Amino acid sequence: MKKYYEEAKYNAAFDRCVDVMSQMLQKYGHQVLDKLEQDAPQGVEHSEESNQAQLLTDKAA
């Protein structure tokens, strides 16, 4: 376990928070991305950054 804070209880709380957030991203991330794609204007072209982000999400899935 990496040390982020001086007190052990704060490190444990931070690690739990990171675990919960990563589990939520894994569970709901694709739903959020789908919703963002639906809400985005259809005529707008994707930038290079969004294409790179899509590649990363595809690799993670």
N, C-alpha and C positions, 0 to 999 in steps of 0.2 A: 504494500500500500504506500502510495506516495504521500509525502507530508506537504500539505498546503497551508495549514494553520498551526500555531504553537500548541493549542489545546487539542487533545485527542478526540474529544466529543465533537468539536467543530469539523475535524477531518472526517469523522464517521458520518456526520450529517451531510457534508458536502458530497461524499462518495455515494450515499443513498440517493441524494437529489440527482446526481449524474446518472445513476442507474435507472431511476424512475423516468427521467427525461429520455434516455436512450431507448427504453422499452416503449414509451409512448410514440417516439419517432418511428420505430420499427413497426408498431402496430397500426398507427394511423397516418403515417407519412404519405403513403400512396393515395389515400383518400383526400388529403389536403392538396396534393399535387393535381389530382384529377379535378377537384373543385376549382383550383386556380386556373387550370386550362379551360374549363367551361366558362368561367367568368371573364376570361381575357377576350379582348376584341379579336374577331376572326381575321381582320384585314392586316393586323400588325405582324411583321416578320419577326422571328426570333433572333435575338442577338447571339453573338458568339459565346458570351458568358452563359446564357440560358441553355445553349446546346451543350456546353461543358457540364453544367449542372445536371442536365438530363442524362448524360453519359455516366456520371457518378451515381445517380440514383438507379440506373439500369444495372450497373455493376454491383451495387449494394443489394439489389433484389435477387 
